[in-house]
Amino acid sequence: MKKFYEDLKINLVDQYLKCPAYKLLCDNQGFNPAIDLNTEKDVEKVPFITTTVFKKSAEIFTNLLKVPVSTIDKWTVSSSTSGDPSMVGRTMSDIMQIKEFNKLSIGTLRPDTEQECVFYPDPDTMKNYKSEMVYGKRTESYIGNILDVFDFKDNTIFLIKQEGDSLVVEVEEFIKFLENNNNLDKHISIRGSALLLYNTINELKEKIPPFNLGKNVLIQTGGGGWDGKKGTISNGTAISKQEFVETVASFLGVPEENFLDSYSFTENTFFIIGHYSKEYKDYLFHIPSWGKVIIRDIKTLEPLCNPGDRGFMQMLNAYGTSAFAGASIMVDDIGEIVSIDECPDCKEKLMTIRIVGRVKGAEAKGCGATLNVRSEQ
């Protein structure tokens, strides 16, 4: 962890020197990372940029670069129900850092899996979905870039297909996958959008009997959608994570402890992985040693440290932000501290949090939150 703090200071000093907008923010708060960042406790004083200023409509996303626009490789863009995505300029080295984080997490993500079935399009389709040129650089969806650096098996089934401007869930292909693996206890993984998986399972429950995939199946979701919204698809209400896990586990015949959820957002670099806890009836997210999260009081923005405290999440990145001011980002999702130093469920010695919602009135988002998807049988 000591190396992380050393590298974070290097990244913050670099950002301070190369991004005038961030320097102005720091100067207004009387903070110079080269002078004022000397201990781990000092990290609590690091100024943050909010995700909202990366919005296309704010028209300052180019000012949040650390390099000339001509030297970035792409704009990675968020999903956005309002049509106003975040725009984050990245180089390929920034993208490759995400791949390195994925490798560091591979043990959790089941390297022994024999086949994967994914509730997202293939990486190239996802990256290029509704792409456009902005300042001479292509936009690509952030979730598409995440998919692109994930080491999927060659026999992976991507269930979402593009038809014109729409994306379609190939339900029959999913049924075939389930039938081929029923009662076999194979090491397989079902990954992707929680909302699309949940809606598909609820649809199938009314038509066919449940399956028994067995104890070796991993269910890994990511990309948001827990608020019940994903583009033109809406449940009308938020999805209870307990209801999601119990519904999917029961229909597929998979243990509840085999459920994972991953969390990140376009303006961030490292992702966090949560495992489902029957006791908490929620996912418990571990903060890895290559990142840091500070929970801040919603009203005062003071850092919080006690179990049960809830507030905004400030994500601190030491790596993967060579092109943009992403070293210290505040997101409008609400986190709750479960433990500062140890997961109470699995006993891993890491800070553990829950993600409990979003600020009231905030735009529904998530890496995959606005896919225009329908099911097709």
C-alpha positions in Angstrom: 0.0 0.0 0.0 3.0 2.3 0.6 3.9 2.1 -3.1 0.3 3.1 -4.0 0.5 6.3 -1.9 3.9 7.2 -3.4 2.6 6.6 -6.9 -0.6 8.6 -6.2 1.5 11.6 -5.2 3.5 11.3 -8.4 0.2 11.1 -10.4 -1.4 14.1 -8.6 1.7 16.2 -9.0 1.8 15.4 -12.7 -1.9 16.3 -13.0 -1.4 19.5 -11.1 1.4 20.5 -13.5 -0.2 19.4 -16.7 -3.9 20.2 -16.2 -4.5 24.0 -15.6 -8.1 23.4 -14.6 -7.0 21.0 -11.8 -4.2 23.4 -10.8 -6.8 26.2 -10.5 -9.0 24.0 -8.3 -6.1 23.1 -6.1 -4.8 26.6 -5.8 -8.3 27.8 -4.8 -8.3 25.3 -2.0 -4.7 26.1 -1.0 -3.4 22.6 -1.9 -0.2 21.8 -3.7 0.3 18.0 -3.9 4.1 18.4 -4.2 4.2 20.3 -0.9 1.1 19.2 1.0 0.8 15.5 0.3 3.3 13.8 2.7 1.3 11.3 4.7 -1.5 8.8 4.1 -3.7 11.1 6.2 -3.0 14.0 3.8 -4.9 12.1 1.1 -8.1 13.3 2.7 -7.3 16.8 1.7 -6.8 16.0 -2.0 -9.2 18.1 -4.1 -11.5 16.2 -6.3 -13.2 16.7 -9.7 -16.9 15.7 -9.9 -18.1 13.4 -12.7 -20.6 16.0 -13.8 -17.9 18.3 -15.2 -16.9 15.7 -17.7 -20.3 15.9 -19.3 -20.4 16.8 -23.0 -22.8 19.7 -22.3 -20.4 21.3 -19.8 -18.0 21.9 -22.8 -14.9 21.7 -20.6 -14.0 18.1 -21.1 -11.1 19.1 -23.3 -9.8 21.3 -20.3 -9.7 18.1 -18.2 -7.0 16.6 -20.4 -3.3 16.5 -19.4 -2.1 16.2 -23.0 -3.1 17.9 -26.3 -6.3 16.5 -27.9 -4.2 15.4 -30.9 -2.3 12.9 -28.8 -5.2 11.0 -27.2 -6.3 7.8 -28.9 -10.0 8.0 -28.2 -12.8 9.5 -26.2 -14.3 6.9 -23.9 -17.9 7.9 -23.3 -20.4 7.0 -20.6 -24.0 5.9 -21.0 -26.5 8.6 -20.5 -30.2 8.5 -20.4 -30.4 12.3 -21.1 -28.1 12.0 -24.2 -25.4 14.0 -22.4 -22.5 11.5 -21.9 -19.3 12.0 -20.0 -16.3 12.5 -22.4 -12.9 11.1 -21.1 -9.9 11.3 -23.4 -7.6 8.3 -23.0 -4.5 6.9 -24.6 -4.0 3.2 -25.2 -1.7 3.0 -22.2 -4.6 4.1 -20.0 -6.7 1.4 -21.5 -4.0 -1.2 -21.0 -3.8 -0.3 -17.3 -7.4 -1.4 -17.0 -6.3 -4.7 -18.5 -3.6 -5.0 -15.9 -6.1 -4.4 -13.1 -8.2 -7.2 -14.7 -5.3 -9.6 -14.6 -4.7 -8.7 -10.9 -8.4 -9.7 -10.2 -8.4 -12.8 -12.3 -8.5 -15.2 -9.4 -11.8 -13.7 -8.2 -13.2 -13.8 -11.8 -12.7 -17.6 -12.2 -9.8 -18.3 -14.6 -10.9 -22.0 -14.6 -14.2 -21.2 -16.4 -14.8 -23.4 -19.5 -17.2 -21.1 -21.3 -18.8 -17.7 -20.8 -22.2 -16.4 -21.7 -22.4 -12.6 -21.7 -25.3 -10.2 -21.6 -23.5 -7.6 -23.6 -22.6 -7.3 -27.3 -19.1 -8.4 -28.5 -16.4 -5.9 -27.7 -16.1 -4.4 -31.2 -19.9 -3.9 -31.5 -20.1 -2.3 -28.1 -17.1 0.0 -28.6 -18.5 1.3 -31.9 -22.1 1.5 -30.8 -23.3 5.1 -31.8 -19.7 6.2 -32.2 -19.0 9.7 -33.6 -16.0 12.0 -34.2 -15.3 14.7 -31.7 -12.3 17.0 -32.2 -10.9 14.5 -34.7 -11.0 11.5 -32.3 -13.6 8.7 -32.3 -15.8 8.1 -29.3 -16.1 4.6 -27.9 -18.3 3.3 -25.1 -16.4 2.8 -21.9 -18.1 -0.6 -21.3 -16.9 -1.6 -24.8 -13.3 -0.8 -23.8 -13.8 -2.8 -20.6 -15.1 -5.8 -22.6 -12.2 -5.4 -25.1 -9.5 -5.9 -22.4 -11.3 -8.7 -20.6 -9.8 -12.1 -21.5 -12.9 -13.9 -22.7 -12.6 -17.5 -23.8 -12.6 -18.2 -27.6 -16.0 -20.0 -27.2 -17.7 -17.1 -25.4 -21.3 -16.4 -26.4 -22.3 -12.8 -26.6 -26.1 -12.7 -26.3 -26.7 -9.1 -27.4 -26.8 -8.5 -31.1 -27.1 -5.3 -33.0 -30.0 -4.7 -35.3 -29.9 -1.2 -36.8 -29.8 1.2 -33.8 -31.2 -1.3 -31.4 -29.5 -4.2 -29.5 -31.4 -7.4 -29.2 -31.2 -10.2 -26.5 -30.9 -13.5 -28.2 -33.1 -15.4 -25.8 -33.2 -18.7 -27.7 -29.4 -18.8 -27.7 -29.4 -18.3 -24.0 -31.9 -21.2 -23.5 -29.7 -23.4 -25.7 -26.7 -22.5 -23.5 -28.6 -23.4 -20.4 -29.9 -26.7 -21.8 -26.4 -27.7 -22.9 -25.1 -27.2 -19.4 -28.0 -28.4 -17.3 -27.1 -31.0 -14.6 -23.4 -31.1 -15.6 -21.8 -29.0 -12.8 -19.5 -27.4 -15.4 -17.2 -24.5 -14.6 -19.0 -21.8 -16.6 -19.7 -18.1 -16.2 -22.7 -15.9 -16.9 -21.6 -12.3 -17.1 -23.0 -8.9 -18.1 -25.9 -6.6 -17.4 -27.8 -7.3 -14.2 -31.0 -5.8 -15.6 -30.9 -7.7 -18.9 -30.2 -11.0 -17.1 -32.9 -10.3 -14.5 -35.6 -9.4 -17.1 -34.6 -12.5 -19.2 -34.9 -14.8 -16.3 -38.3 -13.4 -15.3 -39.4 -13.9 -18.9 -38.2 -17.5 -19.0 -39.8 -18.4 -15.6 -43.2 -18.0 -17.2 -42.4 -20.3 -20.1 -40.0 -23.1 -19.1 -39.0 -25.1 -16.0 -35.9 -24.1 -14.0 -32.4 -25.4 -14.5 -29.7 -27.0 -12.3 -26.4 -25.6 -13.5 -24.6 -26.5 -10.3 -22.1 -25.3 -7.8 -19.3 -24.4 -10.2 -21.2 -21.6 -12.0 -20.2 -17.9 -11.6 -22.7 -15.1 -12.1 -20.9 -11.8 -12.6 -22.8 -8.6 -13.3 -21.5 -5.1 -14.1 -22.5 -1.8 -15.7 -25.2 -0.7 -13.3 -28.9 -1.0 -14.0 -29.8 -1.6 -10.3 -32.1 1.4 -10.5 -34.3 -0.6 -12.9 -33.4 1.5 -15.9 -31.4 0.7 -19.0 -32.2 2.8 -21.9 -35.7 2.1 -23.2 -36.0 -0.9 -20.8 -37.4 0.0 -17.4 -38.8 -2.1 -14.5 -40.4 1.0 -13.1 -38.6 0.4 -9.8 -35.1 -0.3 -8.6 -34.0 -4.0 -8.5 -33.4 -5.3 -5.0 -30.1 -7.1 -5.1 -31.5 -9.7 -2.7 -34.4 -10.3 -5.1 -32.1 -10.4 -8.1 -29.8 -13.0 -6.5 -32.5 -15.2 -5.1 -34.5 -15.1 -8.4 -31.6 -15.9 -10.7 -30.0 -18.5 -8.3 -33.3 -20.3 -7.9 -34.1 -20.5 -11.6 -30.6 -21.4 -12.8 -29.7 -23.7 -9.9 -26.6 -21.8 -8.8 -25.5 -21.1 -5.2 -26.1 -17.5 -4.0 -22.5 -17.2 -2.8 -21.4 -17.5 -6.5 -22.6 -14.0 -7.4 -20.3 -11.1 -8.0 -20.9 -7.5 -9.1 -18.2 -5.1 -10.5 -18.4 -1.4 -10.1 -16.6 1.5 -11.9 -17.5 4.5 -14.1 -16.2 6.2 -17.2 -14.2 8.8 -15.3 -12.5 6.2 -13.1 -9.8 3.6 -13.9 -9.7 0.9 -11.3 -12.8 -1.2 -10.7 -14.0 -2.8 -7.5 -15.5 -6.3 -7.2 -18.2 -7.2 -4.7 -19.3 -10.7 -3.6 -22.9 -11.4 -2.5 -23.4 -11.8 1.3 -26.4 -13.7 2.5 -26.0 -11.9 5.9 -26.0 -8.4 4.5 -28.4 -9.3 1.6 -26.1 -7.2 -0.6 -22.8 -7.2 -2.4 -19.8 -6.3 -0.3 -17.1 -4.5 -2.4 -13.4 -4.8 -1.5 -11.2 -1.8 -2.2 -8.0 -3.2 -3.8 -4.5 -2.2 -2.8 -4.1 -0.4 -6.2 -6.8 2.1 -5.4 -8.4 4.1 -2.6 -12.0 5.2 -1.8 -12.9 7.9 0.6 -16.5 8.2 1.7 -17.5 11.8 2.3 -20.4 13.3 4.2 -23.1 14.3 1.7 -23.6 17.7 3.4 -20.2 18.7 4.8 -17.9 16.6 2.4 -15.9 15.7 5.5 -14.3 12.2 5.3 -16.1 9.4 7.2 -14.5 6.4 8.8 -17.0 4.5 10.9 -19.0 1.4 9.8 -22.5 2.4 8.7 -21.4 5.9 7.6 -22.8 6.8 4.2 -21.7 9.4 1.7 -20.3 10.4 -1.7 -17.5 8.2 -3.0 -14.2 9.8 -3.9 -12.1 7.5 -6.0 -8.3 8.0 -6.0 -6.3 6.6 -9.0 -2.6 6.3 -9.0 -2.5 4.6 -12.4 -4.1 4.8 -15.8 -4.8 8.5 -16.1 -1.9 9.6 -18.2 -4.2 11.6 -20.6 -6.8 13.0 -18.3 -7.4 14.5 -14.8 -8.6 11.3 -13.2 -6.4 11.0 -10.1 -9.2 12.2 -7.8 -12.8 11.8 -8.9 -16.1 12.3 -6.9 -19.1 10.3 -8.1 -22.7 10.9 -7.1 -23.2 7.3 -6.1 -23.6 6.7 -2.3 -21.3 4.3 -0.6 -21.6 2.9 2.9 -18.6 1.8 5.0 -18.9 -1.8 6.1 -15.4 -2.0 7.5 -12.2 0.1 7.1 -9.8 -2.9 7.2 -11.5 -6.3 6.9 -14.5 -7.8 5.1 -16.8 -9.2 7.8 -18.1 -11.9 5.5 -14.9 -13.4 3.9 -12.3 -11.9 6.3 -10.1 -10.5 3.5 -8.0 -7.7 4.9 -9.3 -4.9 2.8 -11.6 -1.9 3.2 -15.1 -3.1 2.4 -18.1 -1.0 1.3 -21.7 -1.3 0.0 -23.1 0.8 -2.8 -26.5 1.8 -1.6 -27.9 4.2 -4.2 -27.5 7.5 -5.9 -28.2 11.1 -4.9 -31.9 11.9 -5.4 -32.5 13.5 -8.7 -29.2 12.3 -10.2 -29.3 11.0 -13.7 -29.7 7.2 -14.0 -26.5 5.9 -15.4 -24.0 3.1 -15.4 -21.6 1.7 -18.0 -24.4 -0.1 -19.7 -27.3 2.0 -18.4 -28.6 3.2 -21.8 -28.4 0.3 -24.1 -31.5 0.3 -26.3 -32.2 -3.4 -25.9 -35.2 -5.7 -26.5 -35.6 -9.4 -26.3 -36.1 -11.6 -29.3 -37.3 -15.1 -29.5 
